[in-house]
Amino acid sequence: DIKTPITDMGKFTPKNCGTSFIEDLAYDSFNNATSMKTPASKVTGLVVMATDEVTSTGSITGPVRGPKLVYAHNVMGDPSPVVTSRYPTPTASGIALTAVVTATFSKHMVAATFNQTTFAVEDESNTLVPGAYDYDAGSRTIYFTPDAPLQALMTYTVKLTNGIKDDSNQGLNQGFEAGPQVEEWSFRTEPPSVRFTEASYSANELDGSVLVTASLNSALAVSTTVQVDTSDNTATAGSGDYTATSTTLTFNPGEMVKGVAIPINNDAALEGNETFTVTLSSPTNVMLGEPSAASVIIIDDDVTSVQFNPSSVTVNEDAGQATLNVSLSKAAPFTVTVDYASSDGTAVAGSDYTAVNNTLTFTPGVTSRSFTVPIIDDTANEVAETINLALSNATPASVTISSLGGTALVTVEDNDTTPTVKFSASEYSVQENGGSAEITVLLSSSSALPVTVQYATSNGVALAGSDYTAASGTLTFAAGETSKTFTVAITNDSVDETDEPLNLKLSSPQNATLSTPNTAQLTIVDDDAAPTVQFSAPTFTRGEGGSEATIEVTLSGPSGQLVSVDYATSDGTAAAGSDYASASGTLLFSPGETSQTFEVPVLEDTLVEATETVNLSLSAPSGATLGTQSIATLEIQDNDGALPEVGFSSANFTVNEADGTATVTVKLSEASSFAVSVQYAISAGTAGAGSDFVASTGTLSFAAGETSKTISVPIINDSEVESAETVLLALSSPNNAVLGTQASATLTINDDDTSGGEPTGAKTFLPLIRK
């Protein structure tokens, strides 16, 4: 034993992986692997570590040789492979001559390393047994199958060497010493024996005979005999099922298989399969092997058939169930079973019927059985539906399923009324800017049949093309559906109009009938603002003379409905009864119209007068709102002689700066019998308002008969030496007169300032800077 064990544990990365470590090698690189130091000498023993172990324990014996140490590869994290199980097991005896030799390893091995050198099977004379190698990586097991049966009563030795390698190239049992490592064990085969080749033989009743064979487990150099005898079971020789046989089989030297034909009788009885027994006995030069008794099955060729009777059944949906009868073509002296099952035809399991799947049993002598299929009474309108039934797995083999009656059909007649179809409402509405309206059509109940109905739109007040897009088509309700929709496209116009209905209609239903409402109305709700109504102009003009003035009133846009507005006149400067005749009433705009007029009679007189005005107004609009121009003026122009002209008496007026005031005269071209007025304005030319003169505006009024009026313009006398400067004069807005050609004039202000110390005849001009 190791007298001074060393158990120094460390972490390192060993060199020369896959081989035994070398004495005196420096192991100075550490990396998460655990090892055990042992004395560097020949040792025995093994410490095996699985591939996922970090540490392991074991025994290693051997002398201590000093401080030098060797690391044994087998105690690393990757141990060499070993045999963990064997077949045949060591020293086993009585092994079958057809045995397969196996060995299972602790690690995955390389299949290519198994051969006659590394895995040998030898007989007692050291002769190799030829055979095939098959390595199963999943179980880590090698299978050696000899090419021929082994010899009886022979000891065989199995030898394995470290030429068998694992995936990391480690040899079998490669421990602390170099050189081949041999794993070996022995087993012994069974003695020579005779046996039936099968535990059971069979033949059809009409075959006439059945061949029963016996075999030796090994060829012999001497003759061998064995007795074969038959005995009754369910088949009896006395009833004529087979011919009783008793005979001796003789195996000549080298022969291994012999047979005997036992006669079978073909009768007409329906009896099912029957059996008798054959037995081996009294062998010579061999032992009895197993099986030494075998069963012979006589397969009956007489059959009865099973079928539905009848193969078609019709029931009402409310019947609750359908009954199916199944019968045999003739009675059997044995129990007969047959499976039956339903499957969907047009009927659906779970909603139309309850699926069935079971077995019928006919006891001996019984020829008829029945079963039921539950029928579900639903409320769906549907056509007659079908259920498929089928027979299968008839037993025993002498029972067949009829090719014509092996299936059946159950027809379920519907008992539900036809559904009705209708609109979901008699009135629908949609906003004009909604884009489309969705219309729902309903079935009174679900139907298993496809239901169709036609739909169509037609004009009411709403018109196809301008208010909506005409729609028509067919709605299809799939089986089970009770609601469908169609859409009507809505045209969004800019016309103010009343809400407009259109008509909806259902027709021509299939697999349904029409209910009410089958007609409906869809109302398009207008979303457009009412137009505005106003005069077409702020002022209308008409000459005096007994004619009428035409006044136009307009809508801002066409309307889809009737629009009305009241109009009226009232005195301005014209007087009703002497200058015009009062007018009032109501204007009506039909849908689409945007313009209407009314007349104001203008009266003739002989007075010379200014243009006179009549007030016009709109009120009480319906279907519209008043626009900004709901008030206007009618001007009546006089035709009784020309109005006097008003103008300045001169195009140019002059004043000295020192005068203080300039007087400007305005004249009428002739006296008027009416008061005349005109507006004036005094503004800067080159003269500055506030520094050279005082700007002003005002109105000149001429009493009847007056023809001249004056305007005073204040002049500011400054001390600046400057050139003559101008003031602008203008007339506007005459009343009972017209502006003449001299409606504007110029006032010139002459400077009166001189500069001191200058020679006679010389002037100094200084610039004038105004802020």
MOQUIMO-V622775 format. One record per run of one state. SS is the DSSP state (a for helix, b for strand, c for the rest). FROM is the first residue (numbers start at 1). TO is the last residue. Records with the same first field share a line. If there is no record, write none. Layout:
SS = FROM-TO + FROM-TO
This chain:
c = 1-10 + 12-33 + 35-36 + 40-43 + 47-58 + 62-68 + 72-72 + 76-82 + 88-91 + 96-99 + 106-108 + 110-110 + 114-118 + 123-127 + 129-130 + 137-140 + 147-154 + 162-164 + 167-170 + 172-181 + 190-192 + 197-199 + 208-208 + 217-223 + 233-241 + 243-245 + 252-256 + 265-273 + 282-286 + 289-292 + 300-303 + 309-311 + 320-320 + 329-335 + 345-348 + 350-352 + 354-356 + 363-367 + 376-380 + 382-384 + 396-398 + 402-406 + 414-419 + 424-426 + 435-435 + 444-446 + 448-450 + 460-463 + 465-467 + 469-471 + 478-482 + 491-495 + 497-499 + 511-512 + 515-518 + 526-530 + 536-538 + 544-547 + 556-558 + 560-562 + 572-575 + 577-579 + 581-583 + 590-594 + 603-611 + 623-623 + 627-630 + 638-644 + 649-651 + 660-660 + 669-675 + 685-688 + 690-692 + 694-695 + 703-707 + 716-724 + 736-737 + 740-743 + 751-771
b = 11-11 + 34-34 + 37-39 + 44-46 + 59-61 + 69-71 + 83-87 + 92-95 + 100-105 + 109-109 + 119-122 + 128-128 + 131-136 + 141-146 + 155-161 + 165-166 + 171-171 + 182-189 + 193-196 + 200-204 + 209-216 + 224-232 + 242-242 + 246-251 + 257-264 + 274-281 + 287-288 + 293-299 + 304-308 + 312-316 + 321-328 + 336-344 + 349-349 + 353-353 + 357-362 + 368-375 + 381-381 + 385-395 + 399-401 + 407-413 + 420-423 + 427-431 + 436-443 + 447-447 + 451-459 + 464-464 + 468-468 + 472-477 + 483-490 + 496-496 + 500-510 + 513-514 + 519-525 + 531-535 + 539-543 + 548-555 + 559-559 + 563-571 + 576-576 + 580-580 + 584-589 + 595-602 + 612-622 + 624-626 + 631-637 + 645-648 + 652-656 + 661-668 + 676-684 + 689-689 + 693-693 + 696-702 + 708-715 + 725-735 + 738-739 + 744-750
a = 73-75 + 111-113 + 205-207 + 317-319 + 432-434 + 657-659
